[in-house]
Amino acid sequence: MAGHSQFKNIMHRKGRQDAVRSKMFSKLAREITVAAKMGAPDPAMNPRLRLAVQNAKAQSMPKDNIQRAINKAAGGEGDDYAEVRYEGYGPGGVAVIVEALTDNRNRTASNVRAAFTKSGGAMGETGSVAFMFDRVGEIVYKPEVGDADKVMEAAIEAGAEDVQSDEDGHTIYCAFEDIGDVTSALEAALGEAESVKAIWRPQTGTPVDEERAQSILKLVATLDDDDDVQNVYANFEVDEATMAKLSAA
């Protein structure tokens, strides 16, 4: 099972729901503000903003919060955030990519480097691990939209490249440059997606045992807890028995 969706599912099963939701809303708001500043403050005229608003709604972010984030950009308020990517190796040689939106590169770089070092890993140069990942579109649907066959058929018609279905829902992957077209085609067949985003998908996985997996999850949690960090991706793999233990812990 691939690292990105793997640790995402485990983290979602753990507690601290209120704190997690508050931090998530803060990160979603930051993405909305940045997207609105980079283009028109109207989601209909700004594809990145449209996706940011859609994802915020999928996480039940209140409409007032979404509008406030857009207004912040339209009014020229808020800090100027830069998009930064960090790369490195975690425990067991697992490749890790960290995406951040920051108003202070030195602070963010220092925090990310400290997280890697504390976990026994090391931060590398830009490009040091990105070649092990593909930049793709990830479109997620809830289980209720249909069975695996229905979603697979819709995905093929839409021009997607891969589909993974399980009890948690359906995840559809497409080429990065095709995100808009594939999303529109899927929306016509299945309705609005739960989330649509560009991600770093591992080309192959690095197998790890339970101890290393726990260390990696701790690193991911530390990075994800940083206010500047938007997304974390890793290429680790664990077997089903270890996955069950981690989920139950």
N, C-alpha and C positions, 0 to 999 in steps of 0.2 A: 504494500500500500504506500503511495507516494507521501513524502514528508509534509507538503503543504496542507492538504486536506486532512492528513492524519493528525497532526498536532492541533489543527483547528477544531476537529471534532472532540478531541480529548479536553481541550481547554474549555469548550462550551459546556461540557458535562460537569465541570468543577464549579465551586461556589463563588462568593463575592459578587453576586449578580448586580446589586445596586451600584457598587463602585465601578464594576466593569462597564455597565451601561452608561454611567456618567462620563467615563473616560472615552468611550466609543462615540458618544454624541459630540464631545469636544473635538475629536479627530475628524468626524464627518463634517462638522461645521467649518473646520479649518480648510478641508478640501473644497467645500462649497465656495467659501470666500476666495480661495486662490483661483478656482475655476472661473468664478464671476469676474475677477480682476483681469484674467488673461483674455477674456472675450466679452461678449455682450452679457448683461445681467439678466437676460431673458433665456430660460432653458430651451425654448423653441428655436432660438438662434445660436445656441452654444452647446454643441454635442457633449463636451466634457462636463459642463454644468448640468446638463440634462441627466447624465449618468450619475453624477454626484447626488442630485436631488432624488433620483429614483432609488439609489442605494440607501439614502437616509430614510426615505419613506418605508422601505422594506424592513428597516430596523426599528420602525415605529417612532421615529424622531418626530416630535410635535411640529406642526406646520409653522407655528410662531418662531420656533428655533431656526427652521430652514429659511424663512423669510428674513429673519434678523441677520443671518449669515450673508445672505445676498445683499441686503441693504448696506451692510458694513463695507462691502466692496464697492457698491454703487456710489456710496458717499465718500469714498476715498479713505475710509477709516481702517483701523487695524494695521498690524505690522506687515512689512513686506517679507513674505516667506520665499525661500529658495528651495527648489527640489534637489535633494542630494541622495546619492546611492552609495552605500558602503558594502564591501564584500569581505569575506574572510572564511576561516575554517573553525568549526566548533569541535567539541569532543569527538574522538574517533575519526577525525579527518572529514567530518560532514561539512559540505559547502553551504554557506549561508549568505543570503542577500538581504540587506536592510534598506528600505525606502523611508525617507524622512522629508518633512516639510519644516524648515527651521528659519528663525530670524537671527540665529547665532550659530554659525558653522563650527566655531571653536568649541562651544559648549556641547553641541550634539556629537561631534567627532570624539570628544573626550569621554562622554558617557558611553558611547557605543564601544569604543576601544576598551574601556574598563570592564564592560560586560563580557566581551570576548576573553579578555585576560583572566578574569575571575573564574570563568568556566573551564580554563585550561586550553582555550583556543587562541587564535591570533587574527587580528584584522589585517587584511592584505590591501594591495593596490586596486584601484578600479579596473575591472576586467580580469581579475585574478581567478574568479570562479564563474562569472557570467556566461562563459563559453559552455558551461555544463548545463545551462538552462535555455529554454526557448521562451521568447516573449510572445505570449498568446492571449487571446480573449477567453475569458471564463464567464459563462452564462449559467446561472443557477435557477432551477425551478423546484418548487415544493412537490412532494409525492403526489398530491391531489390532482395535478394536471393530467395524469394518465400513467399507464404502465410503461415499462421499458421499451416495448416495441413501438408504441405510439410516439414516444419522444425520439427514439432512434430514427423513425421514418421522417419526422418533422425536421430533425437535425440534418439528415442527408439531403432533403429537399432544400434546406436553407443554405447548404454549402459548408456545413461545419466539418471538422476533421475528426472529432472523437466524442464519445459520450460515455459517462460512467453513471450508472443508476444503482441505488441501494435504498435501504429503508429510510434514510434521511432526505432523499430527493434525487434530483437529476443534475449532473454537472456536464455542461456541453463546452467543448473547446473548439476554437476556430483560429485562423491566422489573425495576427494582430491587426493587419490592415483591413480585414474583413469584418471587424466587430460591428460596425454600423449596419451593414447590409444583412448579416446573419441575424442580428438582434431584431431587426425590422421583420424579417421573414418568419422568425420564430414567434414573434408577438402576434402575427396574423394567424398562426396555426395554434398556438398554445396560450396566448394571452401574455400579459406583462410578466417579465421575469422577476424573481426575488432579488437578484443582484446581477449586475453586468460590470465587469472590470477587466483591466489589463493586468496580467500576472506574470511571474517568472515560474515556468513549469520545468521541473527537473527532467533531463533527458534520460538519466538512469539513477537508480537509488544506491545509497551506501548502506549496506546492512549493519545494524548495530544491535547489541544485546540490551537487556533490560536496564542495566546500570548506566550504560552510555545514553540510552534513550531518555532516561530520567534527567541526566545532566543536560541534554540538548533541550528538553522541554523547559528546564529551569532557565537556560540561556534565553530561549524564545520568550518566556514570561517576563524576564528582566527587561529585555529589549522592548517588548510590547507595552510594558508599563511606563516607558519613557514618553512624555507628552509629545515630543517631536517625531517619534517613530510612527509611521502610518501602516507599514506592512513588513512582515518578516517571512522569508521563504527558506526552506532547507531541503536537502536531498536525501534525508535519512529514510531507511526502511526497517520495519520490525515485522516479525512473524505474527500470526493471528493470536497465538497464546500470550505473547508479550503484550500485544495490543490490548487484550482483554484485561490483563493485570494492571496496565497503566490506566485504563478507563475506570477500573474499579477502585483504584487507589484514592 
